């Protein structure tokens, strides 16, 4: 099997961190590169806490002006900080099945509500433009620290068959609710990242609250075998989370799909 790479993003205490505001322009060049560890397979983005600070990854698409991409990535990190403090989500899954061979359809609608005033959260971020800005999979990534009195547990992934075990079975973390989100590869990789994170959020919400409604209809026509049925099913999940945080994200090297391990306070 082809040797794959493990991407472990540096989580040490950053030196000479820079506080950024919404209009602050830092570096116009992308300088930092991700650290690479050849001893594992796949890629793992781990976001462990450090000395009263939490690490948030902001992502953006490429721009002709790197400083614009950096600013958008910082805004994405600030959005995740806002969701950490409070986020409300609702998910409605509707499916229809009938007696015909291909008589099946399914849709899912989701809604997220959180503080969209990014300015105050941008001012709370710290990053070093020399070491914390890099490009990966056609997107720009900024790893930014946020100082907070809130804490999250450290989590060390174990591995099985070249993948983290939490992608195979959702782990138990005392004092927290845990969710695992999956997203297939999108044409724009940052959309894959965000979809994976949001699916991890809804994985937690669906454990908290589920309302199921089923409606069935049967009918018979004039012919001997002229019989059919149809079932409509609706599953509604909703809830408010505090302390929502993504502990790790793993990228499947085979198809570039993403798995995210998330927690929220109980």
C-alpha positions in Angstrom: 0.0 0.0 0.0 1.2 3.4 -0.8 2.8 5.2 2.1 0.6 8.1 3.2 1.4 11.2 5.2 0.1 12.3 8.6 -0.4 16.0 8.8 -0.1 17.1 12.5 -0.6 20.8 12.9 1.7 22.3 15.4 0.0 22.9 18.8 2.9 24.2 20.9 2.8 27.5 22.7 3.2 30.1 20.0 5.9 32.7 20.4 5.4 36.3 19.5 1.6 36.0 18.8 -0.1 38.9 17.2 -3.6 40.1 18.3 -5.7 40.9 15.3 -8.7 43.2 14.7 -11.2 43.1 11.9 -9.3 45.7 9.8 -5.7 44.7 10.7 -3.6 43.6 7.7 -0.8 41.3 8.7 1.4 39.6 6.1 0.7 39.5 2.4 2.7 36.4 1.9 2.0 32.8 2.9 5.1 31.6 4.7 4.3 28.7 7.1 4.1 25.1 6.1 2.3 22.3 7.9 4.5 19.9 9.9 4.6 16.4 8.5 5.0 13.2 10.4 5.8 10.1 8.3 5.0 7.6 11.0 1.3 7.4 10.5 -1.2 7.4 7.6 -3.7 10.0 6.6 -3.9 13.5 8.0 -5.1 14.6 11.4 -5.8 18.1 12.4 -5.7 18.1 16.2 -6.8 21.1 18.2 -5.7 20.6 21.8 -5.9 23.4 24.4 -2.7 25.2 25.7 -2.4 27.4 28.8 -5.9 28.9 28.8 -6.0 29.2 25.1 -8.0 27.2 22.5 -6.9 26.7 18.9 -9.3 27.5 16.1 -8.6 26.8 12.4 -10.0 29.3 9.9 -10.1 28.5 6.2 -10.8 30.4 3.1 -10.4 30.0 -0.6 -7.5 31.4 -2.5 -7.6 35.1 -3.5 -5.4 37.2 -5.8 -4.4 39.2 -2.8 -3.2 36.9 0.0 -4.1 39.4 2.7 -7.8 39.2 1.6 -7.6 35.4 2.0 -6.0 35.7 5.4 -8.7 38.1 6.6 -11.5 35.7 5.4 -9.8 32.8 7.2 -9.6 34.9 10.4 -13.3 35.7 10.0 -14.0 31.9 9.7 -12.0 31.3 12.9 -14.0 34.0 14.6 -17.2 32.4 13.4 -16.1 29.1 15.1 -15.3 31.0 18.3 -18.8 32.5 18.3 -20.3 28.9 17.8 -18.1 27.8 20.7 -19.9 30.1 23.1 -23.4 29.4 21.9 -25.1 27.9 18.8 -28.6 26.7 18.1 -29.3 24.2 15.4 -32.2 22.5 13.8 -32.4 19.6 11.3 -35.4 18.2 9.5 -34.9 14.9 7.6 -37.8 13.9 5.3 -38.0 10.7 3.4 -40.7 9.2 1.2 -40.9 5.6 0.1 -43.4 3.7 -2.0 -44.1 0.2 -3.2 -42.5 0.8 -6.6 -38.8 -0.3 -7.1 -37.4 3.2 -7.3 -40.1 5.0 -5.4 -37.9 6.7 -2.7 -36.7 10.2 -2.0 -34.9 11.9 0.9 -34.1 15.5 1.8 -32.4 17.2 4.8 -32.7 20.8 5.8 -30.5 22.4 8.5 -30.4 25.8 10.2 -27.7 27.3 12.4 -28.1 30.4 14.6 -25.2 32.0 16.4 -23.7 35.5 17.0 -22.6 36.9 13.6 -20.9 40.0 15.1 -17.5 38.7 14.2 -15.7 42.0 15.0 -15.5 41.3 18.8 -14.3 37.8 18.2 -11.7 38.8 15.7 -10.2 41.1 18.3 -9.8 38.1 20.6 -7.7 36.0 18.2 -3.9 35.7 18.3 -1.7 34.2 15.6 1.8 34.6 14.2 1.8 35.4 10.4 5.2 33.8 10.2 4.2 30.4 11.4 0.4 30.1 11.4 -0.6 30.9 7.9 -0.3 28.2 5.2 -1.9 26.8 2.1 -3.4 23.3 1.9 -5.7 21.6 -0.6 -6.3 24.8 -2.6 -7.3 26.7 0.5 -5.6 29.1 2.9 -5.5 28.1 6.6 -4.9 30.3 9.6 -4.5 28.7 13.0 -5.5 31.2 15.6 -5.5 31.1 19.4 -8.4 32.4 21.6 -7.9 33.1 25.3 -10.7 31.9 27.4 -11.5 30.6 30.9 -13.5 27.8 29.4 -11.7 24.5 29.1 -12.0 21.5 26.8 -10.4 18.0 27.4 -7.2 16.9 25.6 -7.8 14.0 23.3 -5.2 11.7 21.9 -6.4 9.7 18.9 -5.6 6.0 18.7 -5.3 4.3 15.3 -6.6 1.2 13.6 -6.0 0.1 10.0 -4.6 3.5 9.1 -7.4 5.7 10.5 -8.4 7.1 13.9 -10.6 4.8 15.9 -13.1 7.6 16.6 -14.1 7.4 12.9 -15.1 3.8 13.5 -16.8 4.2 16.9 -17.8 7.4 18.7 -15.8 7.6 21.9 -17.0 8.5 25.3 -15.5 11.6 26.9 -16.7 12.1 30.5 -18.6 15.4 31.1 -19.2 16.0 27.4 -21.5 15.0 24.6 -19.6 13.7 21.6 -20.4 13.7 17.9 -18.7 12.6 14.8 -19.4 14.3 11.5 -18.6 13.1 7.9 -18.5 15.1 4.7 -17.8 13.8 1.2 -15.3 15.8 -0.9 -16.7 19.0 -2.3 -15.3 20.8 -5.3 -14.0 23.5 -2.9 -12.1 22.0 0.0 -13.0 24.6 2.6 -16.7 23.6 2.0 -15.8 20.1 2.9 -14.1 21.2 6.1 -17.1 23.3 7.2 -19.6 20.7 6.2 -17.8 18.1 8.3 -17.7 20.4 11.3 -21.4 21.2 11.0 -22.3 17.6 10.6 -20.5 16.8 13.8 -22.6 19.5 15.5 -25.8 18.0 14.2 -24.6 14.6 15.4 -24.7 15.9 18.9 -28.0 17.7 18.5 -29.6 14.6 17.1 -28.7 12.7 20.3 -30.3 15.4 22.4 -33.7 15.7 20.7 -35.4 13.6 18.1 -39.1 13.8 17.1 -40.3 11.2 14.6 -43.5 11.4 12.6 -44.7 8.7 10.1 -47.6 8.8 7.8 -48.6 5.8 5.6 -51.1 5.5 2.8 -52.2 2.4 1.0 -54.3 2.1 -2.1 -55.9 -0.6 -4.3 -56.9 -0.3 -8.0 -59.3 -2.4 -10.1 -56.7 -4.9 -11.2 -55.7 -8.1 -9.3 -52.2 -6.8 -8.5 -53.0 -3.1 -8.6 -51.9 -2.3 -5.1 -49.5 0.3 -3.7 -48.4 2.0 -0.6 -46.5 5.2 0.4 -44.8 6.2 3.6 -43.7 9.7 4.6 -41.3 10.0 7.5 -40.1 13.2 9.2 -37.3 13.4 11.8 -36.8 16.7 13.5 -33.9 17.5 15.8 -33.1 20.8 17.5 -31.1 22.1 20.4 -28.8 24.7 21.8 -25.1 23.8 22.4 -22.5 25.5 24.6 -18.8 24.7 24.4 -19.1 23.2 20.9 -15.5 22.5 19.8 -13.9 20.3 17.2 -11.2 18.2 18.8 -9.8 16.6 15.6 -10.4 16.4 11.9 -9.1 13.5 9.8 -8.9 13.5 6.1 -9.3 10.2 4.3 -6.3 10.1 1.9 -8.2 7.8 -0.6 -11.1 10.2 -1.5 -10.3 13.4 0.5 -13.5 13.1 2.5 -13.3 14.6 6.1 -14.3 13.3 9.5 -14.6 15.6 12.5 -14.7 14.7 16.2 -16.6 17.3 18.2 -17.8 17.9 21.8 -20.2 20.1 23.6 -20.9 20.6 27.3 -23.6 18.5 28.8 
